């Protein structure tokens, strides 16, 4: 991801084949991670499906005693918090960078206006995940701690 972004930020003239290839890579990357640009009910369904897959992978790793990535650990990961981070640190910067690039290459701003629609939806969904996280921890400040205790170790507490 970072390599694509770095190359994209260095591309200024869309006349060269290399620069156009970088633009195509960014557009594909945007399409790949665009589910959070959708209306909430659809974005959240996709998010749940992604985390279900992550957790299956984490469970498989744990079963054979491999280290489990934090996002794949169903006992420690907090989906709403992780989703805020994913949108804020991965998806939004990519779409903002694309918008800025399109603004600098378009006289009318038509393309960049189209990207703003996605950015607005990303901000809405990010805020909703943030509220979910705040509400869940406000109701029970121990939610995160309890979630971190695996079923296998619950008897130890």
C-alpha positions as CSV (number, residue, x, y, z in Angstrom):
1,X,0.0,0.0,0.0
2,X,2.7,2.5,1.0
3,X,4.7,1.8,-2.1
4,X,1.8,2.5,-4.4
5,X,1.0,5.8,-2.5
6,X,4.6,6.9,-2.5
7,X,4.9,6.3,-6.3
8,X,1.5,8.0,-6.8
9,X,2.6,11.1,-4.9
10,X,5.8,11.4,-7.1
11,X,3.8,11.1,-10.3
12,X,3.0,14.5,-11.8
13,X,2.7,14.0,-15.6
14,X,0.1,11.5,-16.6
15,X,1.7,11.5,-20.1
16,X,4.2,8.8,-19.3
17,X,3.3,5.1,-19.3
18,X,4.8,4.7,-15.8
19,X,2.7,7.4,-14.3
20,X,-0.5,6.1,-15.9
21,X,0.3,2.6,-14.5
22,X,0.7,4.1,-11.1
23,X,-2.7,5.9,-11.5
24,X,-4.3,2.6,-12.5
25,X,-2.7,0.9,-9.5
26,X,-4.2,3.6,-7.2
27,X,-7.6,3.2,-8.9
28,X,-7.5,-0.6,-8.4
29,X,-6.4,-0.1,-4.7
30,X,-9.3,2.4,-4.2
31,X,-11.7,-0.2,-5.7
32,X,-10.3,-2.9,-3.5
33,X,-10.8,-1.1,-0.2
34,X,-13.9,0.9,-1.2
35,X,-16.5,-0.9,0.9
36,X,-16.3,1.7,3.6
37,X,-17.4,4.3,0.9
38,X,-20.8,2.7,0.8
39,X,-23.9,3.5,2.8
40,X,-23.6,2.4,6.4
41,X,-25.8,-0.7,6.2
42,X,-23.7,-2.1,3.3
43,X,-20.3,-0.9,4.6
44,X,-21.0,-2.5,7.9
45,X,-22.1,-5.8,6.4
46,X,-18.9,-5.9,4.3
47,X,-16.9,-5.0,7.4
48,X,-18.4,-7.9,9.4
49,X,-17.6,-10.3,6.5
50,X,-14.0,-9.1,6.4
51,X,-13.5,-9.6,10.1
52,X,-15.2,-13.0,10.0
53,X,-12.6,-14.0,7.5
54,X,-9.8,-12.4,9.6
55,X,-10.9,-14.3,12.6
56,X,-11.1,-17.6,10.7
57,X,-7.5,-17.0,9.6
58,X,-6.4,-16.1,13.2
59,X,-8.1,-19.2,14.6
60,X,-6.3,-21.4,12.0
61,X,-3.0,-19.8,13.0
62,X,-3.6,-20.3,16.7
63,X,-4.6,-23.9,16.1
64,X,-1.2,-24.6,14.7
65,X,0.6,-22.4,17.3
66,X,1.5,-19.6,14.8
67,X,1.4,-16.0,16.0
68,X,-2.0,-14.4,15.5
69,X,-2.0,-10.9,14.0
70,X,-3.9,-8.4,16.1
71,X,-6.7,-7.8,13.6
72,X,-7.2,-11.5,13.3
73,X,-7.5,-12.1,17.0
74,X,-11.1,-12.4,17.9
75,X,-10.3,-12.1,21.6
76,X,-8.4,-8.9,21.5
77,X,-9.5,-7.0,18.4
78,X,-12.2,-4.4,18.8
79,X,-13.8,-4.1,15.4
80,X,-15.2,-0.6,15.8
81,X,-11.8,0.7,16.9
82,X,-10.0,-1.1,14.1
83,X,-12.4,0.2,11.6
84,X,-11.8,3.7,12.7
85,X,-8.1,3.2,12.2
86,X,-8.4,1.5,8.8
87,X,-10.6,4.2,7.4
88,X,-8.5,7.0,9.0
89,X,-5.0,5.7,8.2
90,X,-5.6,3.7,5.0
91,X,-8.7,4.5,3.1
92,X,-9.2,8.2,3.6
93,X,-5.6,9.2,2.8
94,X,-5.8,7.2,-0.4
95,X,-9.0,8.8,-1.5
96,X,-7.9,12.3,-0.5
97,X,-4.7,11.9,-2.4
98,X,-6.6,10.7,-5.5
99,X,-8.9,13.8,-5.2
100,X,-6.0,16.2,-4.9
101,X,-4.4,14.6,-7.9
102,X,-7.5,14.8,-10.0
103,X,-8.0,18.5,-8.9
104,X,-4.5,19.3,-10.1
105,X,-5.1,17.7,-13.5
106,X,-8.7,18.7,-14.2
107,X,-9.9,22.2,-15.2
108,X,-13.5,21.6,-14.2
109,X,-13.0,19.7,-10.9
110,X,-15.6,17.2,-12.1
111,X,-13.6,14.1,-11.3
112,X,-12.5,15.4,-7.9
113,X,-16.1,16.3,-7.0
114,X,-17.0,12.7,-7.6
115,X,-14.3,11.5,-5.2
116,X,-15.6,14.0,-2.6
117,X,-18.8,11.9,-2.4
118,X,-16.7,8.9,-1.3
119,X,-14.7,11.0,1.1
120,X,-17.9,12.3,2.7
121,X,-19.3,8.8,3.1
122,X,-15.9,7.6,4.6
123,X,-16.1,10.3,7.2
124,X,-19.7,9.5,8.1
125,X,-18.9,5.8,8.5
126,X,-15.7,6.5,10.4
127,X,-17.7,8.7,12.8
128,X,-20.3,6.0,13.2
129,X,-17.7,3.4,14.1
130,X,-16.1,5.9,16.5
131,X,-19.5,6.4,18.2
132,X,-20.0,2.6,18.4
133,X,-16.7,2.2,20.1
134,X,-17.3,5.1,22.6
135,X,-20.8,3.8,23.4
136,X,-19.6,0.2,24.0
137,X,-16.8,1.3,26.3
138,X,-18.9,3.9,28.1
139,X,-21.6,1.2,28.9
140,X,-19.0,-1.1,30.3
141,X,-15.4,0.2,30.7
142,X,-14.3,-3.4,31.1
143,X,-15.6,-4.4,27.7
144,X,-12.2,-4.3,26.0
145,X,-10.5,-6.2,28.9
146,X,-13.2,-8.9,29.0
147,X,-13.0,-9.3,25.2
148,X,-9.2,-9.8,25.6
149,X,-9.6,-12.8,27.8
150,X,-9.8,-15.9,25.7
151,X,-12.3,-18.6,26.5
152,X,-9.4,-21.0,27.1
153,X,-8.0,-18.8,29.9
154,X,-11.3,-17.7,31.5
155,X,-11.0,-20.3,34.2
156,X,-7.6,-18.7,35.3
157,X,-9.4,-15.5,36.3
